């Protein structure tokens, strides 16, 4: 996370804060305040940014990541070098607002699905450079992370196995290359593809763009040794319809690609 924050600081400050000369030698205290109720995420960020800017300011969180917080609540207090605190203000707010928005949306999804068995997953639909922050925020909201990138699990979509010739051939080829250490997930859209994925003994089968009744029917055909995931076309409006289908996971791209930032402000005391 620190290397990413260094890049963000460079983007924002460039050769230096042009107004910092006004603040030389001044110290201050300020408060981060949540203006819209929700789930908080990113409480470690002010301290990390201060550390990279000179380590001459501190942040004392008043609440923890993952907590449900009412509007008007102070999230924490910053104190120290005024130039450092104000230089970090916008970067920390940008990240904390986005992360808290993602955490809040995730918690809403978990509560809406209301299924003790099916767990909410995120996707790779994250803003470039922000994946670690986005996926951490999902965990703060009670969701789980799907793969971090293309490197930690193989996912076969129709474009992949069409290039090889068949789903069965694609799985066999990947097993030969990857061995047993890496999981293979296969996206299926038809019953024929479902049967092929089961026969190939993949690790995870994704039911792509299927209605709840179809998911429930297909789930009964999948052996317990294979996990299942629901994905595609799911919104907050139809999310609860998928409760009780028996799938292990349900992935939601909108958690990280249609983010409504939580309103957080910073004011000097």
C-alpha positions as CSV (number, residue, x, y, z in Angstrom):
1,X,0.0,0.0,0.0
2,X,2.8,2.4,0.8
3,X,4.3,2.4,-2.8
4,X,0.8,3.2,-4.1
5,X,0.4,6.1,-1.6
6,X,3.8,7.4,-2.7
7,X,2.6,7.6,-6.2
8,X,-0.6,9.3,-5.2
9,X,1.3,11.9,-3.2
10,X,3.6,12.6,-6.2
11,X,0.5,13.0,-8.4
12,X,-1.0,15.6,-6.0
13,X,2.0,17.5,-4.7
14,X,4.4,17.3,-7.7
15,X,7.4,19.4,-6.8
16,X,5.7,20.7,-3.7
17,X,2.7,22.4,-2.1
18,X,2.8,26.0,-3.3
19,X,0.9,27.3,-0.3
20,X,3.0,25.5,2.3
21,X,5.2,28.6,2.9
22,X,2.2,30.2,4.6
23,X,2.1,27.4,7.1
24,X,5.8,27.2,8.1
25,X,6.3,26.4,11.8
26,X,2.6,26.2,12.5
27,X,0.9,23.3,14.2
28,X,-2.8,22.5,14.3
29,X,-5.5,20.0,15.4
30,X,-8.3,18.9,13.1
31,X,-11.1,16.4,12.9
32,X,-12.3,14.0,10.2
33,X,-16.2,14.0,10.4
34,X,-18.6,11.6,8.7
35,X,-21.4,13.6,7.2
36,X,-23.5,10.7,5.8
37,X,-24.2,7.6,7.9
38,X,-22.5,4.4,6.8
39,X,-19.7,1.9,7.2
40,X,-16.2,3.4,7.7
41,X,-13.1,2.2,5.9
42,X,-9.6,3.6,5.5
43,X,-8.9,4.8,9.0
44,X,-5.2,3.9,8.7
45,X,-4.7,6.2,5.7
46,X,-4.1,9.6,7.4
47,X,-1.3,8.2,9.5
48,X,0.3,6.4,6.5
49,X,0.2,9.6,4.4
50,X,1.6,11.7,7.3
51,X,4.4,9.2,7.6
52,X,5.3,9.6,3.9
53,X,5.1,13.4,4.1
54,X,7.6,13.7,6.9
55,X,6.2,11.9,9.9
56,X,5.5,15.1,11.8
57,X,1.8,14.7,12.3
58,X,-0.4,12.0,13.9
59,X,-3.9,10.7,13.5
60,X,-5.9,9.2,16.4
61,X,-8.9,7.2,15.1
62,X,-12.1,7.4,17.1
63,X,-13.8,4.5,15.4
64,X,-12.6,1.3,13.7
65,X,-12.9,0.2,10.1
66,X,-16.0,-1.8,9.5
67,X,-18.1,0.0,12.2
68,X,-21.5,1.4,11.4
69,X,-21.3,5.2,12.1
70,X,-24.0,7.8,12.4
71,X,-23.8,11.1,10.5
72,X,-22.0,13.8,12.4
73,X,-19.6,11.4,14.1
74,X,-16.0,12.4,14.5
75,X,-13.9,9.7,12.9
76,X,-10.6,10.8,14.4
77,X,-8.3,13.7,15.3
78,X,-5.2,14.9,13.4
79,X,-2.6,16.9,15.1
80,X,0.9,18.2,14.3
81,X,2.6,20.1,11.5
82,X,-0.1,22.1,9.7
83,X,1.6,21.9,6.3
84,X,1.6,18.1,6.5
85,X,-2.0,17.8,7.6
86,X,-3.3,20.1,5.0
87,X,-1.2,18.6,2.2
88,X,-2.7,15.2,3.1
89,X,-6.2,16.4,3.5
90,X,-7.5,15.8,-0.1
91,X,-5.7,12.6,-0.7
92,X,-6.9,11.0,2.5
93,X,-10.5,12.2,2.0
94,X,-10.6,11.0,-1.6
95,X,-9.6,7.5,-0.5
96,X,-11.6,7.3,2.7
97,X,-14.7,8.5,1.0
98,X,-14.5,6.0,-1.8
99,X,-13.5,3.1,0.5
100,X,-16.3,3.9,3.0
101,X,-18.8,4.1,0.1
102,X,-17.7,0.6,-1.1
103,X,-17.9,-0.8,2.5
104,X,-21.4,0.7,2.9
105,X,-22.6,-0.8,-0.4
106,X,-21.1,-4.1,0.5
107,X,-22.8,-4.2,3.9
108,X,-26.1,-3.2,2.3
109,X,-25.7,-6.1,-0.2
110,X,-24.9,-8.6,2.6
111,X,-28.0,-7.5,4.6
112,X,-30.2,-7.5,1.5
113,X,-29.2,-11.0,0.4
114,X,-29.7,-12.2,4.0
115,X,-28.3,-15.7,3.3
116,X,-26.1,-17.4,5.9
117,X,-24.6,-19.7,3.2
118,X,-24.0,-17.6,0.1
119,X,-21.2,-15.1,0.6
120,X,-20.8,-11.8,-1.3
121,X,-17.7,-11.4,-3.5
122,X,-16.2,-8.5,-5.3
123,X,-14.7,-8.6,-8.8
124,X,-11.8,-7.2,-10.8
125,X,-14.0,-4.3,-11.8
126,X,-11.9,-1.8,-9.8
127,X,-10.3,1.6,-10.7
128,X,-6.8,1.1,-11.9
129,X,-4.4,1.7,-9.0
130,X,-7.1,1.3,-6.4
131,X,-7.7,-2.4,-6.3
132,X,-6.0,-3.0,-2.9
133,X,-8.0,-0.2,-1.4
134,X,-11.3,-1.2,-3.0
135,X,-11.0,-4.9,-2.0
136,X,-10.0,-4.0,1.5
137,X,-13.1,-1.8,1.7
138,X,-15.2,-4.8,0.6
139,X,-13.9,-6.8,3.5
140,X,-14.7,-4.0,5.9
141,X,-18.3,-4.2,4.6
142,X,-18.5,-7.9,5.3
143,X,-17.8,-9.2,1.8
144,X,-15.0,-11.5,0.5
145,X,-12.4,-10.9,-2.1
146,X,-12.5,-12.8,-5.4
147,X,-9.1,-13.1,-7.1
148,X,-6.8,-10.1,-6.9
149,X,-5.7,-10.4,-10.5
150,X,-5.2,-12.8,-13.3
151,X,-2.3,-14.4,-11.5
152,X,-4.0,-16.1,-8.5
153,X,-6.7,-18.2,-10.0
154,X,-7.6,-19.3,-13.6
155,X,-11.0,-18.3,-14.9
156,X,-12.2,-19.8,-18.1
157,X,-14.7,-17.7,-20.0
158,X,-16.3,-18.6,-23.3
159,X,-13.6,-16.6,-25.2
160,X,-10.9,-18.7,-23.6
161,X,-12.3,-22.1,-24.3
162,X,-13.6,-21.3,-27.7
163,X,-10.0,-20.5,-28.7
164,X,-8.9,-24.0,-27.6
165,X,-11.9,-25.8,-29.1
166,X,-13.9,-26.9,-26.1
167,X,-14.3,-26.3,-22.4
168,X,-13.1,-29.8,-21.6
169,X,-9.9,-29.4,-23.6
170,X,-9.2,-26.0,-22.1
171,X,-9.6,-27.3,-18.5
172,X,-7.3,-30.3,-19.3
173,X,-4.7,-28.1,-20.8
174,X,-4.7,-25.7,-17.8
175,X,-4.5,-28.6,-15.4
176,X,-1.4,-29.8,-17.2
177,X,0.2,-26.4,-17.0
178,X,-0.9,-25.2,-13.6
179,X,-1.0,-28.5,-11.6
180,X,-3.2,-28.8,-8.5
181,X,-2.0,-25.7,-6.7
182,X,-4.0,-23.2,-8.6
183,X,-7.8,-23.2,-8.8
184,X,-9.7,-23.2,-12.0
185,X,-13.1,-21.5,-12.3
186,X,-15.3,-22.0,-15.4
187,X,-18.2,-19.7,-16.5
188,X,-21.2,-21.6,-17.8
189,X,-24.3,-20.3,-19.5
190,X,-26.0,-23.5,-20.8
191,X,-26.8,-26.9,-19.4
192,X,-24.3,-28.5,-21.8
193,X,-21.5,-26.2,-20.4
194,X,-22.6,-27.1,-16.9
195,X,-22.3,-30.8,-17.6
196,X,-18.9,-30.3,-19.2
197,X,-17.6,-28.3,-16.2
198,X,-18.8,-30.9,-13.8
199,X,-17.2,-33.7,-15.8
200,X,-13.9,-31.8,-15.9
201,X,-14.0,-31.6,-12.1
202,X,-13.2,-27.9,-12.0
203,X,-12.8,-26.1,-8.6
204,X,-15.6,-23.5,-9.1
205,X,-18.5,-23.2,-11.5
206,X,-19.9,-19.7,-12.2
207,X,-23.5,-19.6,-13.1
208,X,-23.4,-16.6,-15.5
209,X,-26.6,-14.4,-16.0
210,X,-29.0,-17.0,-14.8
211,X,-32.4,-16.5,-13.1
212,X,-32.7,-17.7,-9.4
213,X,-34.9,-20.7,-10.4
214,X,-32.2,-21.9,-12.9
215,X,-29.4,-21.4,-10.3
216,X,-31.3,-23.4,-7.8
217,X,-31.9,-26.2,-10.3
218,X,-28.3,-26.2,-11.5
219,X,-27.0,-26.1,-8.0
220,X,-28.6,-29.5,-7.2
221,X,-26.6,-31.1,-10.0
222,X,-23.2,-29.9,-8.8
223,X,-21.3,-32.3,-6.5
224,X,-20.2,-31.0,-3.1
225,X,-16.6,-31.1,-4.2
226,X,-17.2,-28.1,-6.6
227,X,-18.0,-24.7,-5.3
228,X,-20.4,-22.4,-7.2
229,X,-20.7,-18.7,-7.8
230,X,-23.6,-16.6,-9.1
231,X,-22.7,-13.6,-11.3
232,X,-24.1,-11.3,-13.9
233,X,-27.2,-9.0,-14.0
234,X,-27.6,-8.8,-10.3
235,X,-28.6,-5.5,-8.7
236,X,-29.7,-4.4,-5.3
237,X,-33.3,-4.7,-6.5
238,X,-33.2,-8.4,-7.4
239,X,-30.4,-9.5,-5.0
240,X,-32.6,-11.1,-2.4
241,X,-34.2,-13.3,-5.1
242,X,-31.0,-15.3,-5.1
243,X,-31.2,-16.1,-1.4
244,X,-31.7,-19.8,-0.7
245,X,-30.4,-21.0,-4.1
246,X,-27.6,-22.9,-2.4
247,X,-24.6,-21.3,-4.2
248,X,-21.5,-20.6,-2.3
249,X,-20.7,-17.2,-3.6
250,X,-22.4,-14.3,-5.4
251,X,-20.2,-11.7,-7.1
252,X,-21.2,-8.1,-7.6
253,X,-19.3,-5.8,-9.9
254,X,-21.2,-2.7,-8.9
255,X,-19.6,-2.7,-5.5
256,X,-16.4,-1.2,-7.0
257,X,-17.4,0.1,-10.4
258,X,-20.4,2.2,-9.5
259,X,-19.2,3.8,-6.2
260,X,-21.2,6.3,-4.3
261,X,-18.7,8.0,-2.0
262,X,-19.6,8.5,1.6
263,X,-19.4,12.2,2.5
264,X,-16.5,12.8,4.9
265,X,-15.1,16.3,5.8
266,X,-12.0,17.6,7.5
267,X,-12.0,20.8,9.6
268,X,-9.4,22.5,11.8
269,X,-10.4,22.7,15.4
